[in-house]
Amino acid sequence: MNEWSDPAPTLPPPNYPALKTGDRLPEFDLLDSHDTLTNLDCWSGQALLLCFYANDAVSYNHTLARLLQDALPRLHDAGLTVVSISTDEPVRRQAFAAEHGITYPLLTDSDLWVCQQYGVCASTVHQGFPVTTVQPALVASDTHHQVVQTWLRLSNIPETVPGIIETLCTPQTP
């Protein structure tokens, strides 16, 4: 199987409250792939498309990252700034960006605090041990960083994400 045809992961149900339309994006301070501390103020006045996933080592996350990179010019034209958040350390994120040609910011949430605040985590038991995972998700905000729409527990990424991107890039009629 290539990265475009990998099956969607089986995800545990979410057990952290998800953001709702109109909610303000929770504040954060996270390192980017260059070890620079970033927060929402870095994108003041910009509409955001936040992409969450567990780590850069999983092929369906590669697919999600590449789909967003390939659509980046269209997303920018639609007024969106793409930012990715995963659990990988900055040095791994930097290597991932270089290997896959990713040019949008890649942030690190190694302790899952931000992912939990955004409602994109689920806890489960794996081989007798409790595990908290980040589920693939997209969160779109307006320029005031209020949630416009969320896509949680993304599955079948090669099929669903292009439609989400199309929706985001299509001008809305009043």
C-alpha positions as MATLAB code, in Angstrom:
seq = 'MNEWSDPAPTLPPPNYPALKTGDRLPEFDLLDSHDTLTNLDCWSGQALLLCFYANDAVSYNHTLARLLQDALPRLHDAGLTVVSISTDEPVRRQAFAAEHGITYPLLTDSDLWVCQQYGVCASTVHQGFPVTTVQPALVASDTHHQVVQTWLRLSNIPETVPGIIETLCTPQTP';
ca = [
       0.000    0.000    0.000;
       1.224    3.496   -0.709;
       0.681    6.490    1.540;
      -2.430    7.508   -0.406;
      -4.229    4.226    0.106;
      -3.445    3.374    3.718;
      -6.567    2.414    5.646;
      -7.895    4.845    8.218;
      -6.880    4.105   11.788;
      -9.369    2.701   14.244;
      -9.727    5.428   16.828;
     -10.991    5.260   20.387;
     -13.909    7.543   21.220;
     -12.946   11.052   22.305;
     -13.136   11.713   26.022;
     -12.023   15.322   26.147;
     -14.563   18.062   25.398;
     -14.406   19.187   21.778;
     -14.438   22.807   20.730;
     -17.705   24.104   19.325;
     -18.413   26.723   16.680;
     -17.972   30.159   18.241;
     -15.569   28.999   20.985;
     -12.346   30.971   21.297;
      -9.249   28.938   20.430;
      -7.455   27.969   23.653;
      -4.162   29.811   24.130;
      -0.920   27.879   23.868;
       2.849   28.267   24.027;
       4.512   25.617   21.865;
       7.910   25.172   20.249;
       8.055   25.129   16.465;
      10.421   22.969   14.414;
      13.172   25.591   14.876;
      12.853   25.618   18.705;
      11.105   28.997   18.658;
       8.333   29.502   21.208;
       5.054   30.321   19.443;
       1.536   31.176   20.524;
      -1.705   32.398   18.993;
      -0.423   35.979   19.052;
       2.054   34.960   16.332;
      -0.962   34.763   14.009;
      -2.908   37.734   15.347;
      -5.556   38.822   12.846;
      -5.146   35.677   10.734;
      -7.713   32.954   10.188;
      -6.160   29.594   11.051;
      -6.494   26.005    9.955;
      -4.986   23.954   12.768;
      -4.063   20.381   11.925;
      -3.639   17.883   14.761;
      -2.195   14.381   14.651;
      -0.129   12.106   16.888;
       3.253   12.045   15.155;
       5.047   12.330   11.850;
       6.012    8.640   11.698;
       2.563    7.346   10.680;
       1.838    7.198    6.958;
      -1.726    8.530    7.142;
      -0.298   11.597    8.920;
       2.171   11.981    6.021;
      -0.840   11.950    3.732;
      -2.650   14.616    5.744;
       0.466   16.814    5.863;
       1.056   16.470    2.106;
      -2.575   17.180    1.227;
      -2.398   20.416    3.216;
       0.980   21.347    1.699;
      -0.304   20.685   -1.825;
      -3.349   22.875   -1.121;
      -1.379   25.592    0.683;
      -1.593   28.204   -2.120;
      -5.370   27.724   -2.361;
      -5.764   27.805    1.423;
      -3.702   31.019    1.602;
      -5.830   32.525   -1.200;
      -8.877   31.641    0.923;
      -7.322   33.601    3.810;
      -6.213   30.635    5.927;
      -2.872   30.101    7.616;
      -2.085   26.406    8.153;
      -0.392   25.308   11.398;
       0.262   21.684   12.388;
       0.477   20.392   15.961;
       1.798   16.937   16.879;
       3.646   15.240   19.717;
       6.976   14.997   17.879;
       9.934   16.969   19.222;
      11.114   19.999   17.211;
      14.157   18.243   15.722;
      11.913   15.448   14.362;
       9.418   17.998   13.029;
      12.233   19.849   11.264;
      13.451   16.614    9.645;
       9.876   15.753    8.614;
       9.407   19.190    7.038;
      12.654   18.863    5.083;
      11.912   15.313    3.939;
       8.352   16.055    2.796;
       8.685   19.666    1.647;
       6.367   21.031    4.340;
       6.567   24.832    4.553;
       3.822   25.651    7.063;
       4.619   25.852   10.805;
       5.001   22.543   12.649;
       4.497   22.829   16.414;
       5.263   20.356   19.214;
       2.817   19.399   21.969;
       4.877   16.675   23.644;
       2.798   16.575   26.843;
      -0.585   16.628   25.000;
      -1.827   19.573   27.066;
      -2.824   21.653   24.025;
      -4.313   18.680   22.184;
      -6.463   17.946   25.238;
      -7.599   21.598   25.411;
      -8.657   21.383   21.766;
     -10.573   18.143   22.351;
      -8.601   16.038   19.896;
      -7.374   13.379   22.367;
      -8.808   10.086   23.479;
      -7.673    7.730   26.195;
      -7.732    3.992   25.903;
      -6.000    0.948   27.351;
      -3.348   -0.712   25.202;
      -1.728   -3.946   26.375;
      -2.953   -3.228   29.895;
      -1.619    0.339   30.076;
      -3.570    3.595   29.790;
      -2.657    5.513   26.630;
      -3.773    8.939   25.466;
      -3.671    9.424   21.709;
      -4.096   12.409   19.434;
      -6.756   11.811   16.832;
      -6.328   13.402   13.401;
      -8.356   16.606   13.336;
      -8.707   19.985   11.657;
      -9.928   23.138   13.394;
     -10.693   26.276   11.377;
     -10.915   29.698   13.011;
     -11.736   33.206   11.900;
      -9.367   36.179   12.229;
     -10.471   36.650   15.863;
      -9.487   33.028   16.589;
     -13.045   31.892   17.129;
     -13.855   28.381   15.929;
     -15.655   28.372   12.592;
     -15.686   24.617   12.039;
     -14.068   21.428   13.317;
     -13.420   18.075   11.695;
     -12.608   15.630   14.478;
     -11.540   11.997   14.325;
     -10.629   12.263   10.652;
     -10.694    8.930    8.915;
     -10.134    7.859    5.336;
      -7.921   10.929    4.976;
      -7.224   10.594    1.220;
     -10.987   10.642    0.603;
     -12.251   13.150    3.184;
      -9.560   15.835    3.426;
      -9.697   16.961   -0.235;
     -13.421   17.638    0.237;
     -12.720   19.629    3.409;
     -10.074   21.643    1.572;
     -12.503   22.273   -1.287;
     -15.122   23.508    1.186;
     -12.595   25.818    2.846;
     -11.383   27.210   -0.499;
     -14.833   27.776   -2.000;
     -16.151   31.300   -1.432;
     -19.252   31.256    0.711;
     -22.290   33.150   -0.494;
     -24.109   35.189    2.156;
];
